[in-house]
Amino acid sequence: MPTILSETALEDGRIRYQYDGWFEEKNAPFVPPEPTAEEIAADARAWRDSELKATDGIPAITDHPQRAAYLTYRISLRDWPSTSEFPSGTKPTLGS
């Protein structure tokens, strides 16, 4: 494999590689953009909303063996966006 002597970013988004005596131009590798703070928060809220929806029926079951834990979990889920852990910190967990 030849040794790359230099790399130059071209205006069209491609990269020019210089080898010993010749050049090669290739498309730059795709690097996905970093998610924005708004996207991270939206993903966290979507996860939280799905957890609340998945546990909607538990409070109505008065003899459910983990009812108290689920009630506490749901309160933690609802309060999570107003804590310093939101959105990229520790997510609420059942039993914590």
N, CA, C and O atoms as a CHARMM CRD file, in Angstrom:
* protein
*
  384
    1    1 MET  N      0.84000  -1.17000   0.00000 PROA 1      0.00000
    2    1 MET  CA     0.00000   0.00000   0.00000 PROA 1      0.00000
    3    1 MET  C      0.88900   1.23900   0.00000 PROA 1      0.00000
    4    1 MET  O      1.79300   1.35300   0.82800 PROA 1      0.00000
    5    2 PRO  N      0.64000   2.16700  -0.92200 PROA 2      0.00000
    6    2 PRO  CA     1.47300   3.36200  -0.99000 PROA 2      0.00000
    7    2 PRO  C      1.26300   4.26700   0.22800 PROA 2      0.00000
    8    2 PRO  O      0.20800   4.25100   0.86200 PROA 2      0.00000
    9    3 THR  N      2.27700   5.03900   0.52900 PROA 3      0.00000
   10    3 THR  CA     2.22800   5.95500   1.66500 PROA 3      0.00000
   11    3 THR  C      1.63800   7.29100   1.23300 PROA 3      0.00000
   12    3 THR  O      2.05200   7.86400   0.22600 PROA 3      0.00000
   13    4 ILE  N      0.66800   7.78300   2.00000 PROA 4      0.00000
   14    4 ILE  CA     0.07100   9.08100   1.72000 PROA 4      0.00000
   15    4 ILE  C      1.01700  10.15200   2.25000 PROA 4      0.00000
   16    4 ILE  O      1.38400  10.14700   3.42500 PROA 4      0.00000
   17    5 LEU  N      1.41100  11.08400   1.35500 PROA 5      0.00000
   18    5 LEU  CA     2.30200  12.17200   1.75000 PROA 5      0.00000
   19    5 LEU  C      1.52900  13.35900   2.30200 PROA 5      0.00000
   20    5 LEU  O      2.00100  14.04200   3.21000 PROA 5      0.00000
   21    6 SER  N      0.32100  13.61200   1.74800 PROA 6      0.00000
   22    6 SER  CA    -0.49900  14.71000   2.24900 PROA 6      0.00000
   23    6 SER  C     -1.95500  14.48400   1.87900 PROA 6      0.00000
   24    6 SER  O     -2.27600  13.71200   0.97500 PROA 6      0.00000
   25    7 GLU  N     -2.81500  15.17000   2.59400 PROA 7      0.00000
   26    7 GLU  CA    -4.25000  15.15500   2.31900 PROA 7      0.00000
   27    7 GLU  C     -4.70400  16.60300   2.24400 PROA 7      0.00000
   28    7 GLU  O     -4.32900  17.42900   3.07600 PROA 7      0.00000
   29    8 THR  N     -5.53300  16.90700   1.21600 PROA 8      0.00000
   30    8 THR  CA    -6.05900  18.26000   1.05700 PROA 8      0.00000
   31    8 THR  C     -7.56500  18.17600   0.87700 PROA 8      0.00000
   32    8 THR  O     -8.05600  17.45000   0.01200 PROA 8      0.00000
   33    9 ALA  N     -8.30000  18.92800   1.70300 PROA 9      0.00000
   34    9 ALA  CA    -9.75300  18.98900   1.56000 PROA 9      0.00000
   35    9 ALA  C    -10.08100  19.90800   0.39300 PROA 9      0.00000
   36    9 ALA  O     -9.60300  21.04100   0.33700 PROA 9      0.00000
   37   10 LEU  N    -10.88600  19.42700  -0.53200 PROA 10     0.00000
   38   10 LEU  CA   -11.28700  20.21700  -1.68700 PROA 10     0.00000
   39   10 LEU  C    -12.62200  20.90200  -1.41500 PROA 10     0.00000
   40   10 LEU  O    -13.36900  20.48900  -0.52800 PROA 10     0.00000
   41   11 GLU  N    -12.91600  21.94900  -2.17900 PROA 11     0.00000
   42   11 GLU  CA   -14.13800  22.72300  -1.96500 PROA 11     0.00000
   43   11 GLU  C    -15.40900  21.89700  -2.18600 PROA 11     0.00000
   44   11 GLU  O    -16.44600  22.18900  -1.59000 PROA 11     0.00000
   45   12 ASP  N    -15.33800  20.87700  -3.02900 PROA 12     0.00000
   46   12 ASP  CA   -16.52800  20.07300  -3.31300 PROA 12     0.00000
   47   12 ASP  C    -16.75800  18.96300  -2.28000 PROA 12     0.00000
   48   12 ASP  O    -17.62300  18.10700  -2.46600 PROA 12     0.00000
   49   13 GLY  N    -15.97700  18.98200  -1.18900 PROA 13     0.00000
   50   13 GLY  CA   -16.15800  17.99600  -0.13200 PROA 13     0.00000
   51   13 GLY  C    -15.32100  16.74800  -0.30300 PROA 13     0.00000
   52   13 GLY  O    -15.34400  15.86100   0.55000 PROA 13     0.00000
   53   14 ARG  N    -14.58300  16.67100  -1.39700 PROA 14     0.00000
   54   14 ARG  CA   -13.72900  15.50700  -1.61500 PROA 14     0.00000
   55   14 ARG  C    -12.35700  15.75500  -0.99100 PROA 14     0.00000
   56   14 ARG  O    -12.05600  16.87100  -0.56500 PROA 14     0.00000
   57   15 ILE  N    -11.53800  14.72400  -0.93900 PROA 15     0.00000
   58   15 ILE  CA   -10.18400  14.83200  -0.39300 PROA 15     0.00000
   59   15 ILE  C     -9.19300  14.41500  -1.47500 PROA 15     0.00000
   60   15 ILE  O     -9.37500  13.40300  -2.15100 PROA 15     0.00000
   61   16 ARG  N     -8.14200  15.21600  -1.62400 PROA 16     0.00000
   62   16 ARG  CA    -7.06100  14.87000  -2.55800 PROA 16     0.00000
   63   16 ARG  C     -5.90800  14.30800  -1.73900 PROA 16     0.00000
   64   16 ARG  O     -5.37100  14.96700  -0.84900 PROA 16     0.00000
   65   17 TYR  N     -5.54200  13.07200  -2.06500 PROA 17     0.00000
   66   17 TYR  CA    -4.42400  12.40800  -1.41700 PROA 17     0.00000
   67   17 TYR  C     -3.21700  12.50300  -2.34000 PROA 17     0.00000
   68   17 TYR  O     -3.32800  12.22800  -3.53500 PROA 17     0.00000
   69   18 GLN  N     -2.07100  12.88700  -1.79800 PROA 18     0.00000
   70   18 GLN  CA    -0.84500  12.93500  -2.58400 PROA 18     0.00000
   71   18 GLN  C      0.04400  11.77000  -2.15900 PROA 18     0.00000
   72   18 GLN  O      0.36900  11.58300  -0.98700 PROA 18     0.00000
   73   19 TYR  N      0.41500  11.00600  -3.17000 PROA 19     0.00000
   74   19 TYR  CA     1.34500   9.90100  -2.96200 PROA 19     0.00000
   75   19 TYR  C      2.66700  10.28900  -3.60100 PROA 19     0.00000
   76   19 TYR  O      2.80400  11.41000  -4.09100 PROA 19     0.00000
   77   20 ASP  N      3.60400   9.42500  -3.60800 PROA 20     0.00000
   78   20 ASP  CA     4.89900   9.70800  -4.22300 PROA 20     0.00000
   79   20 ASP  C      4.74100   9.75900  -5.74100 PROA 20     0.00000
   80   20 ASP  O      4.79200   8.73200  -6.41700 PROA 20     0.00000
   81   21 GLY  N      4.54500  10.98100  -6.27000 PROA 21     0.00000
   82   21 GLY  CA     4.48300  11.17100  -7.71100 PROA 21     0.00000
   83   21 GLY  C      3.08200  11.15900  -8.29800 PROA 21     0.00000
   84   21 GLY  O      2.95400  11.38700  -9.50100 PROA 21     0.00000
   85   22 TRP  N      2.04200  10.91600  -7.55100 PROA 22     0.00000
   86   22 TRP  CA     0.69800  10.93200  -8.12000 PROA 22     0.00000
   87   22 TRP  C     -0.33900  11.34000  -7.06700 PROA 22     0.00000
   88   22 TRP  O     -0.07400  11.31200  -5.86500 PROA 22     0.00000
   89   23 PHE  N     -1.51700  11.71600  -7.55100 PROA 23     0.00000
   90   23 PHE  CA    -2.61200  12.17700  -6.70700 PROA 23     0.00000
   91   23 PHE  C     -3.82500  11.27900  -6.91400 PROA 23     0.00000
   92   23 PHE  O     -3.97900  10.63600  -7.95200 PROA 23     0.00000
   93   24 GLU  N     -4.66600  11.25500  -5.91100 PROA 24     0.00000
   94   24 GLU  CA    -5.93100  10.54100  -6.00700 PROA 24     0.00000
   95   24 GLU  C     -6.97900  11.36200  -5.25500 PROA 24     0.00000
   96   24 GLU  O     -6.72900  11.83800  -4.14800 PROA 24     0.00000
   97   25 GLU  N     -8.15700  11.52300  -5.86800 PROA 25     0.00000
   98   25 GLU  CA    -9.23700  12.25900  -5.21600 PROA 25     0.00000
   99   25 GLU  C    -10.36700  11.29000  -4.88100 PROA 25     0.00000
  100   25 GLU  O    -10.79500  10.49100  -5.71400 PROA 25     0.00000
  101   26 LYS  N    -10.83200  11.38300  -3.65100 PROA 26     0.00000
  102   26 LYS  CA   -11.90500  10.49900  -3.18900 PROA 26     0.00000
  103   26 LYS  C    -12.91900  11.32300  -2.42200 PROA 26     0.00000
  104   26 LYS  O    -12.61500  12.39800  -1.90500 PROA 26     0.00000
  105   27 ASN  N    -14.13200  10.79300  -2.36100 PROA 27     0.00000
  106   27 ASN  CA   -15.14300  11.41800  -1.51400 PROA 27     0.00000
  107   27 ASN  C    -14.70000  11.28100  -0.06300 PROA 27     0.00000
  108   27 ASN  O    -14.15500  10.25700   0.35000 PROA 27     0.00000
  109   28 ALA  N    -14.95100  12.33700   0.69100 PROA 28     0.00000
  110   28 ALA  CA   -14.61600  12.29200   2.11400 PROA 28     0.00000
  111   28 ALA  C    -15.51900  11.27600   2.79900 PROA 28     0.00000
  112   28 ALA  O    -16.68100  11.13400   2.41900 PROA 28     0.00000
  113   29 PRO  N    -15.00900  10.57100   3.79500 PROA 29     0.00000
  114   29 PRO  CA   -15.86500   9.62500   4.50800 PROA 29     0.00000
  115   29 PRO  C    -16.99100  10.37000   5.21700 PROA 29     0.00000
  116   29 PRO  O    -16.80700  11.47700   5.72200 PROA 29     0.00000
  117   30 PHE  N    -18.15500   9.73700   5.24000 PROA 30     0.00000
  118   30 PHE  CA   -19.30500  10.35600   5.89300 PROA 30     0.00000
  119   30 PHE  C    -19.12500  10.31200   7.39900 PROA 30     0.00000
  120   30 PHE  O    -18.88900   9.25200   7.97800 PROA 30     0.00000
  121   31 VAL  N    -19.23500  11.45800   8.02000 PROA 31     0.00000
  122   31 VAL  CA   -19.18600  11.56600   9.47300 PROA 31     0.00000
  123   31 VAL  C    -20.51100  12.17400   9.90900 PROA 31     0.00000
  124   31 VAL  O    -20.78300  13.33900   9.61900 PROA 31     0.00000
  125   32 PRO  N    -21.33700  11.39700  10.60300 PROA 32     0.00000
  126   32 PRO  CA   -22.63500  11.94300  11.00500 PROA 32     0.00000
  127   32 PRO  C    -22.44800  13.12800  11.94200 PROA 32     0.00000
  128   32 PRO  O    -21.52200  13.14100  12.75300 PROA 32     0.00000
  129   33 PRO  N    -23.31500  14.11400  11.83500 PROA 33     0.00000
  130   33 PRO  CA   -23.18100  15.27700  12.70900 PROA 33     0.00000
  131   33 PRO  C    -23.50200  14.92400  14.15600 PROA 33     0.00000
  132   33 PRO  O    -24.29300  14.02200  14.42900 PROA 33     0.00000
  133   34 GLU  N    -22.87900  15.64400  15.06800 PROA 34     0.00000
  134   34 GLU  CA   -23.17200  15.45900  16.48400 PROA 34     0.00000
  135   34 GLU  C    -24.60500  15.92400  16.74300 PROA 34     0.00000
  136   34 GLU  O    -25.02900  16.94200  16.19500 PROA 34     0.00000
  137   35 PRO  N    -25.35400  15.19700  17.56600 PROA 35     0.00000
  138   35 PRO  CA   -26.72200  15.64000  17.85200 PROA 35     0.00000
  139   35 PRO  C    -26.71000  16.95700  18.63200 PROA 35     0.00000
  140   35 PRO  O    -25.82500  17.20100  19.45200 PROA 35     0.00000
  141   36 THR  N    -27.68800  17.77900  18.36500 PROA 36     0.00000
  142   36 THR  CA   -27.81100  19.05100  19.07300 PROA 36     0.00000
  143   36 THR  C    -28.39800  18.80100  20.45900 PROA 36     0.00000
  144   36 THR  O    -28.92500  17.72500  20.74300 PROA 36     0.00000
  145   37 ALA  N    -28.29700  19.81300  21.31200 PROA 37     0.00000
  146   37 ALA  CA   -28.87000  19.70200  22.65500 PROA 37     0.00000
  147   37 ALA  C    -30.37400  19.48200  22.57100 PROA 37     0.00000
  148   37 ALA  O    -30.94700  18.74800  23.37600 PROA 37     0.00000
  149   38 GLU  N    -31.01100  20.12200  21.59100 PROA 38     0.00000
  150   38 GLU  CA   -32.45300  19.95400  21.42400 PROA 38     0.00000
  151   38 GLU  C    -32.80100  18.52600  21.01400 PROA 38     0.00000
  152   38 GLU  O    -33.79500  17.97100  21.48300 PROA 38     0.00000
  153   39 GLU  N    -31.98500  17.92700  20.13900 PROA 39     0.00000
  154   39 GLU  CA   -32.22800  16.54600  19.71500 PROA 39     0.00000
  155   39 GLU  C    -32.02400  15.57000  20.86800 PROA 39     0.00000
  156   39 GLU  O    -32.78600  14.61500  21.02000 PROA 39     0.00000
  157   40 ILE  N    -31.00300  15.80900  21.67400 PROA 40     0.00000
  158   40 ILE  CA   -30.74200  14.94900  22.83300 PROA 40     0.00000
  159   40 ILE  C    -31.91200  15.03000  23.81200 PROA 40     0.00000
  160   40 ILE  O    -32.37400  14.01300  24.32800 PROA 40     0.00000
  161   41 ALA  N    -32.38600  16.25300  24.06000 PROA 41     0.00000
  162   41 ALA  CA   -33.51800  16.43800  24.97200 PROA 41     0.00000
  163   41 ALA  C    -34.78500  15.79500  24.40600 PROA 41     0.00000
  164   41 ALA  O    -35.54600  15.18100  25.15400 PROA 41     0.00000
  165   42 ALA  N    -35.02300  15.92400  23.10400 PROA 42     0.00000
  166   42 ALA  CA   -36.20300  15.32000  22.48400 PROA 42     0.00000
  167   42 ALA  C    -36.15100  13.79800  22.59100 PROA 42     0.00000
  168   42 ALA  O    -37.17000  13.16400  22.86300 PROA 42     0.00000
  169   43 ASP  N    -34.98100  13.20800  22.38200 PROA 43     0.00000
  170   43 ASP  CA   -34.83300  11.75400  22.51400 PROA 43     0.00000
  171   43 ASP  C    -35.08900  11.31400  23.95900 PROA 43     0.00000
  172   43 ASP  O    -35.74200  10.29900  24.20100 PROA 43     0.00000
  173   44 ALA  N    -34.56900  12.08900  24.90800 PROA 44     0.00000
  174   44 ALA  CA   -34.77000  11.75900  26.32100 PROA 44     0.00000
  175   44 ALA  C    -36.25100  11.84300  26.68500 PROA 44     0.00000
  176   44 ALA  O    -36.77200  10.98500  27.39700 PROA 44     0.00000
  177   45 ARG  N    -36.92500  12.88800  26.19000 PROA 45     0.00000
  178   45 ARG  CA   -38.36400  13.01500  26.47100 PROA 45     0.00000
  179   45 ARG  C    -39.15700  11.87900  25.82400 PROA 45     0.00000
  180   45 ARG  O    -40.10900  11.37000  26.41600 PROA 45     0.00000
  181   46 ALA  N    -38.76900  11.48300  24.62300 PROA 46     0.00000
  182   46 ALA  CA   -39.45400  10.37600  23.94500 PROA 46     0.00000
  183   46 ALA  C    -39.29300   9.08600  24.74500 PROA 46     0.00000
  184   46 ALA  O    -40.24500   8.31700  24.88400 PROA 46     0.00000
  185   47 TRP  N    -38.08800   8.84600  25.27300 PROA 47     0.00000
  186   47 TRP  CA   -37.87600   7.65400  26.10500 PROA 47     0.00000
  187   47 TRP  C    -38.74300   7.72900  27.35700 PROA 47     0.00000
  188   47 TRP  O    -39.40800   6.76000  27.72400 PROA 47     0.00000
  189   48 ARG  N    -38.72600   8.90200  28.01300 PROA 48     0.00000
  190   48 ARG  CA   -39.51400   9.08300  29.22800 PROA 48     0.00000
  191   48 ARG  C    -40.99800   8.88200  28.95400 PROA 48     0.00000
  192   48 ARG  O    -41.69000   8.21700  29.72500 PROA 48     0.00000
  193   49 ASP  N    -41.48400   9.45000  27.86400 PROA 49     0.00000
  194   49 ASP  CA   -42.89800   9.30700  27.51700 PROA 49     0.00000
  195   49 ASP  C    -43.26400   7.84800  27.26200 PROA 49     0.00000
  196   49 ASP  O    -44.34500   7.40200  27.64600 PROA 49     0.00000
  197   50 SER  N    -42.36500   7.10600  26.61700 PROA 50     0.00000
  198   50 SER  CA   -42.64900   5.68400  26.35800 PROA 50     0.00000
  199   50 SER  C    -42.66600   4.88200  27.65700 PROA 50     0.00000
  200   50 SER  O    -43.45800   3.95000  27.79700 PROA 50     0.00000
  201   51 GLU  N    -41.80800   5.23200  28.60100 PROA 51     0.00000
  202   51 GLU  CA   -41.80600   4.55500  29.90500 PROA 51     0.00000
  203   51 GLU  C    -43.09600   4.85800  30.67100 PROA 51     0.00000
  204   51 GLU  O    -43.68200   3.96700  31.28600 PROA 51     0.00000
  205   52 LEU  N    -43.53300   6.11900  30.63000 PROA 52     0.00000
  206   52 LEU  CA   -44.79600   6.46100  31.29500 PROA 52     0.00000
  207   52 LEU  C    -45.96700   5.72200  30.66500 PROA 52     0.00000
  208   52 LEU  O    -46.84200   5.21700  31.36700 PROA 52     0.00000
  209   53 LYS  N    -45.97900   5.66300  29.33700 PROA 53     0.00000
  210   53 LYS  CA   -47.07000   4.97200  28.64100 PROA 53     0.00000
  211   53 LYS  C    -47.06000   3.47500  28.96900 PROA 53     0.00000
  212   53 LYS  O    -48.11500   2.87100  29.16100 PROA 53     0.00000
  213   54 ALA  N    -45.87500   2.88700  29.03100 PROA 54     0.00000
  214   54 ALA  CA   -45.76500   1.45200  29.30400 PROA 54     0.00000
  215   54 ALA  C    -46.21800   1.09500  30.71900 PROA 54     0.00000
  216   54 ALA  O    -46.59600  -0.04700  30.98200 PROA 54     0.00000
  217   55 THR  N    -46.18200   2.07200  31.63200 PROA 55     0.00000
  218   55 THR  CA   -46.55800   1.79000  33.01900 PROA 55     0.00000
  219   55 THR  C    -47.87700   2.45000  33.41400 PROA 55     0.00000
  220   55 THR  O    -48.20700   2.51300  34.59800 PROA 55     0.00000
  221   56 ASP  N    -48.62400   2.93700  32.44300 PROA 56     0.00000
  222   56 ASP  CA   -49.89900   3.61600  32.71700 PROA 56     0.00000
  223   56 ASP  C    -50.87700   2.76700  33.52400 PROA 56     0.00000
  224   56 ASP  O    -51.58400   3.30500  34.37700 PROA 56     0.00000
  225   57 GLY  N    -50.93700   1.49100  33.28700 PROA 57     0.00000
  226   57 GLY  CA   -51.93500   0.64700  33.93300 PROA 57     0.00000
  227   57 GLY  C    -51.58600   0.21800  35.34200 PROA 57     0.00000
  228   57 GLY  O    -52.47100  -0.19500  36.09100 PROA 57     0.00000
  229   58 ILE  N    -50.32800   0.30300  35.72200 PROA 58     0.00000
  230   58 ILE  CA   -49.89600  -0.21100  37.03000 PROA 58     0.00000
  231   58 ILE  C    -50.58000   0.50200  38.20700 PROA 58     0.00000
  232   58 ILE  O    -51.02600  -0.18400  39.12700 PROA 58     0.00000
  233   59 PRO  N    -50.68600   1.83900  38.22900 PROA 59     0.00000
  234   59 PRO  CA   -51.31200   2.48200  39.38800 PROA 59     0.00000
  235   59 PRO  C    -52.74800   2.03200  39.63800 PROA 59     0.00000
  236   59 PRO  O    -53.21400   2.08600  40.77700 PROA 59     0.00000
  237   60 ALA  N    -53.44800   1.59800  38.62100 PROA 60     0.00000
  238   60 ALA  CA   -54.84000   1.16000  38.78400 PROA 60     0.00000
  239   60 ALA  C    -54.95500  -0.22200  39.42300 PROA 60     0.00000
  240   60 ALA  O    -56.01900  -0.59400  39.91600 PROA 60     0.00000
  241   61 ILE  N    -53.86600  -0.97600  39.41400 PROA 61     0.00000
  242   61 ILE  CA   -53.88900  -2.33100  39.98500 PROA 61     0.00000
  243   61 ILE  C    -53.46500  -2.22400  41.44900 PROA 61     0.00000
  244   61 ILE  O    -52.27500  -2.25200  41.76100 PROA 61     0.00000
  245   62 THR  N    -54.42500  -2.10400  42.32300 PROA 62     0.00000
  246   62 THR  CA   -54.11500  -1.83900  43.73100 PROA 62     0.00000
  247   62 THR  C    -53.38400  -2.97400  44.43900 PROA 62     0.00000
  248   62 THR  O    -52.71900  -2.74600  45.45000 PROA 62     0.00000
  249   63 ASP  N    -53.50000  -4.19800  43.91600 PROA 63     0.00000
  250   63 ASP  CA   -52.80200  -5.31800  44.56000 PROA 63     0.00000
  251   63 ASP  C    -51.55100  -5.74900  43.78600 PROA 63     0.00000
  252   63 ASP  O    -51.03000  -6.84100  44.01500 PROA 63     0.00000
  253   64 HSD  N    -51.06900  -4.90200  42.87400 PROA 64     0.00000
  254   64 HSD  CA   -49.83500  -5.21800  42.13800 PROA 64     0.00000
  255   64 HSD  C    -48.68000  -5.25700  43.13800 PROA 64     0.00000
  256   64 HSD  O    -48.54100  -4.33500  43.94300 PROA 64     0.00000
  257   65 PRO  N    -47.84300  -6.31000  43.10700 PROA 65     0.00000
  258   65 PRO  CA   -46.78800  -6.45400  44.11100 PROA 65     0.00000
  259   65 PRO  C    -45.75200  -5.32200  44.09400 PROA 65     0.00000
  260   65 PRO  O    -45.09200  -5.08400  45.10600 PROA 65     0.00000
  261   66 GLN  N    -45.60400  -4.63400  42.98500 PROA 66     0.00000
  262   66 GLN  CA   -44.62900  -3.53900  42.90600 PROA 66     0.00000
  263   66 GLN  C    -45.30400  -2.19000  42.66800 PROA 66     0.00000
  264   66 GLN  O    -44.68600  -1.27400  42.12600 PROA 66     0.00000
  265   67 ARG  N    -46.54300  -2.06700  43.06300 PROA 67     0.00000
  266   67 ARG  CA   -47.29200  -0.83700  42.80100 PROA 67     0.00000
  267   67 ARG  C    -46.58900   0.39600  43.36500 PROA 67     0.00000
  268   67 ARG  O    -46.45800   1.40000  42.66500 PROA 67     0.00000
  269   68 ALA  N    -46.14000   0.33700  44.60300 PROA 68     0.00000
  270   68 ALA  CA   -45.48600   1.48700  45.23100 PROA 68     0.00000
  271   68 ALA  C    -44.20900   1.86800  44.47200 PROA 68     0.00000
  272   68 ALA  O    -43.92900   3.05100  44.27600 PROA 68     0.00000
  273   69 ALA  N    -43.44600   0.86900  44.05200 PROA 69     0.00000
  274   69 ALA  CA   -42.21800   1.14300  43.30600 PROA 69     0.00000
  275   69 ALA  C    -42.53500   1.79500  41.96000 PROA 69     0.00000
  276   69 ALA  O    -41.83000   2.70700  41.52800 PROA 69     0.00000
  277   70 TYR  N    -43.59800   1.32800  41.29800 PROA 70     0.00000
  278   70 TYR  CA   -43.98900   1.92200  40.02200 PROA 70     0.00000
  279   70 TYR  C    -44.49300   3.34900  40.20200 PROA 70     0.00000
  280   70 TYR  O    -44.19700   4.21500  39.37900 PROA 70     0.00000
  281   71 LEU  N    -45.24400   3.60200  41.25900 PROA 71     0.00000
  282   71 LEU  CA   -45.71700   4.96200  41.51500 PROA 71     0.00000
  283   71 LEU  C    -44.53300   5.90400  41.72100 PROA 71     0.00000
  284   71 LEU  O    -44.52200   7.01300  41.18600 PROA 71     0.00000
  285   72 THR  N    -43.54700   5.47300  42.48600 PROA 72     0.00000
  286   72 THR  CA   -42.34100   6.27700  42.70900 PROA 72     0.00000
  287   72 THR  C    -41.57700   6.46900  41.40300 PROA 72     0.00000
  288   72 THR  O    -41.09000   7.56400  41.11900 PROA 72     0.00000
  289   73 TYR  N    -41.47200   5.41000  40.61400 PROA 73     0.00000
  290   73 TYR  CA   -40.78900   5.47500  39.31300 PROA 73     0.00000
  291   73 TYR  C    -41.46600   6.49100  38.39800 PROA 73     0.00000
  292   73 TYR  O    -40.79300   7.29200  37.75100 PROA 73     0.00000
  293   74 ARG  N    -42.77300   6.45900  38.34600 PROA 74     0.00000
  294   74 ARG  CA   -43.51000   7.38300  37.48000 PROA 74     0.00000
  295   74 ARG  C    -43.34200   8.83500  37.94100 PROA 74     0.00000
  296   74 ARG  O    -43.27700   9.74400  37.11300 PROA 74     0.00000
  297   75 ILE  N    -43.27300   9.05200  39.24100 PROA 75     0.00000
  298   75 ILE  CA   -43.01000  10.40900  39.74300 PROA 75     0.00000
  299   75 ILE  C    -41.60800  10.84800  39.31700 PROA 75     0.00000
  300   75 ILE  O    -41.41000  11.98800  38.89800 PROA 75     0.00000
  301   76 SER  N    -40.63700   9.93700  39.42700 PROA 76     0.00000
  302   76 SER  CA   -39.26700  10.25100  38.99900 PROA 76     0.00000
  303   76 SER  C    -39.21200  10.57100  37.50900 PROA 76     0.00000
  304   76 SER  O    -38.49500  11.47900  37.09000 PROA 76     0.00000
  305   77 LEU  N    -39.96300   9.83000  36.72000 PROA 77     0.00000
  306   77 LEU  CA   -40.00600  10.08600  35.27700 PROA 77     0.00000
  307   77 LEU  C    -40.58700  11.46800  34.98300 PROA 77     0.00000
  308   77 LEU  O    -40.06200  12.20700  34.15100 PROA 77     0.00000
  309   78 ARG  N    -41.66000  11.80300  35.66300 PROA 78     0.00000
  310   78 ARG  CA   -42.28300  13.11000  35.43100 PROA 78     0.00000
  311   78 ARG  C    -41.38000  14.25100  35.89300 PROA 78     0.00000
  312   78 ARG  O    -41.34900  15.30600  35.26000 PROA 78     0.00000
  313   79 ASP  N    -40.64400  14.05400  36.98800 PROA 79     0.00000
  314   79 ASP  CA   -39.77900  15.10200  37.52700 PROA 79     0.00000
  315   79 ASP  C    -38.43100  15.20900  36.81100 PROA 79     0.00000
  316   79 ASP  O    -37.77300  16.24700  36.88800 PROA 79     0.00000
  317   80 TRP  N    -38.01800  14.15500  36.12200 PROA 80     0.00000
  318   80 TRP  CA   -36.68300  14.08100  35.52900 PROA 80     0.00000
  319   80 TRP  C    -36.31500  15.29400  34.67300 PROA 80     0.00000
  320   80 TRP  O    -35.19700  15.78900  34.81300 PROA 80     0.00000
  321   81 PRO  N    -37.18900  15.80700  33.79000 PROA 81     0.00000
  322   81 PRO  CA   -36.78400  16.94700  32.96400 PROA 81     0.00000
  323   81 PRO  C    -36.40900  18.20100  33.75400 PROA 81     0.00000
  324   81 PRO  O    -35.72000  19.07100  33.22200 PROA 81     0.00000
  325   82 SER  N    -36.83900  18.31200  34.99400 PROA 82     0.00000
  326   82 SER  CA   -36.51200  19.50200  35.77900 PROA 82     0.00000
  327   82 SER  C    -35.27900  19.30000  36.66000 PROA 82     0.00000
  328   82 SER  O    -34.95200  20.17000  37.46700 PROA 82     0.00000
  329   83 THR  N    -34.59200  18.16600  36.51500 PROA 83     0.00000
  330   83 THR  CA   -33.40200  17.89600  37.32400 PROA 83     0.00000
  331   83 THR  C    -32.13400  18.18000  36.53600 PROA 83     0.00000
  332   83 THR  O    -32.17400  18.35800  35.31800 PROA 83     0.00000
  333   84 SER  N    -31.01300  18.21900  37.23600 PROA 84     0.00000
  334   84 SER  CA   -29.72100  18.44300  36.57200 PROA 84     0.00000
  335   84 SER  C    -29.27200  17.21500  35.78400 PROA 84     0.00000
  336   84 SER  O    -28.35800  17.31000  34.96400 PROA 84     0.00000
  337   85 GLU  N    -29.89200  16.07900  36.01700 PROA 85     0.00000
  338   85 GLU  CA   -29.54700  14.84500  35.29800 PROA 85     0.00000
  339   85 GLU  C    -30.12600  14.81500  33.88500 PROA 85     0.00000
  340   85 GLU  O    -29.72800  13.97900  33.07300 PROA 85     0.00000
  341   86 PHE  N    -31.05000  15.70800  33.58600 PROA 86     0.00000
  342   86 PHE  CA   -31.71100  15.70800  32.27500 PROA 86     0.00000
  343   86 PHE  C    -30.91700  16.54900  31.30300 PROA 86     0.00000
  344   86 PHE  O    -30.45000  17.62000  31.69200 PROA 86     0.00000
  345   87 PRO  N    -30.73200  16.13300  30.06100 PROA 87     0.00000
  346   87 PRO  CA   -31.21200  14.90600  29.44400 PROA 87     0.00000
  347   87 PRO  C    -30.16800  13.80100  29.36700 PROA 87     0.00000
  348   87 PRO  O    -30.51400  12.64300  29.13200 PROA 87     0.00000
  349   88 SER  N    -28.89600  14.13900  29.56300 PROA 88     0.00000
  350   88 SER  CA   -27.86600  13.13300  29.28600 PROA 88     0.00000
  351   88 SER  C    -27.29200  12.49500  30.53800 PROA 88     0.00000
  352   88 SER  O    -26.31700  11.74800  30.45700 PROA 88     0.00000
  353   89 GLY  N    -27.88000  12.77600  31.69500 PROA 89     0.00000
  354   89 GLY  CA   -27.40500  12.13500  32.92600 PROA 89     0.00000
  355   89 GLY  C    -28.07700  10.80000  33.13300 PROA 89     0.00000
  356   89 GLY  O    -28.57300  10.17800  32.19300 PROA 89     0.00000
  357   90 THR  N    -28.08400  10.37400  34.36800 PROA 90     0.00000
  358   90 THR  CA   -28.66200   9.09300  34.73200 PROA 90     0.00000
  359   90 THR  C    -30.19600   9.14900  34.57900 PROA 90     0.00000
  360   90 THR  O    -30.85700  10.04500  35.10300 PROA 90     0.00000
  361   91 LYS  N    -30.72000   8.19000  33.86700 PROA 91     0.00000
  362   91 LYS  CA   -32.16500   8.09300  33.70300 PROA 91     0.00000
  363   91 LYS  C    -32.78400   7.47000  34.94400 PROA 91     0.00000
  364   91 LYS  O    -32.14700   6.66400  35.62300 PROA 91     0.00000
  365   92 PRO  N    -34.02400   7.84000  35.24100 PROA 92     0.00000
  366   92 PRO  CA   -34.70300   7.17600  36.36700 PROA 92     0.00000
  367   92 PRO  C    -34.83500   5.66800  36.08900 PROA 92     0.00000
  368   92 PRO  O    -34.99600   5.23800  34.94700 PROA 92     0.00000
  369   93 THR  N    -34.76200   4.89800  37.15700 PROA 93     0.00000
  370   93 THR  CA   -34.93400   3.45900  37.03300 PROA 93     0.00000
  371   93 THR  C    -35.95800   2.98600  38.06200 PROA 93     0.00000
  372   93 THR  O    -36.15900   3.60600  39.10600 PROA 93     0.00000
  373   94 LEU  N    -36.57800   1.89900  37.73800 PROA 94     0.00000
  374   94 LEU  CA   -37.55800   1.30700  38.65600 PROA 94     0.00000
  375   94 LEU  C    -36.82500   0.81400  39.89600 PROA 94     0.00000
  376   94 LEU  O    -35.84300   0.08000  39.79200 PROA 94     0.00000
  377   95 GLY  N    -37.29900   1.21500  41.05500 PROA 95     0.00000
  378   95 GLY  CA   -36.70700   0.75400  42.29500 PROA 95     0.00000
  379   95 GLY  C    -35.56200   1.61700  42.80000 PROA 95     0.00000
  380   95 GLY  O    -34.91400   1.27000  43.78800 PROA 95     0.00000
  381   96 SER  N    -35.30300   2.75600  42.12200 PROA 96     0.00000
  382   96 SER  CA   -34.21100   3.60900  42.62500 PROA 96     0.00000
  383   96 SER  C    -34.74800   4.79700  43.37000 PROA 96     0.00000
  384   96 SER  O    -33.97400   5.61900  43.86000 PROA 96     0.00000
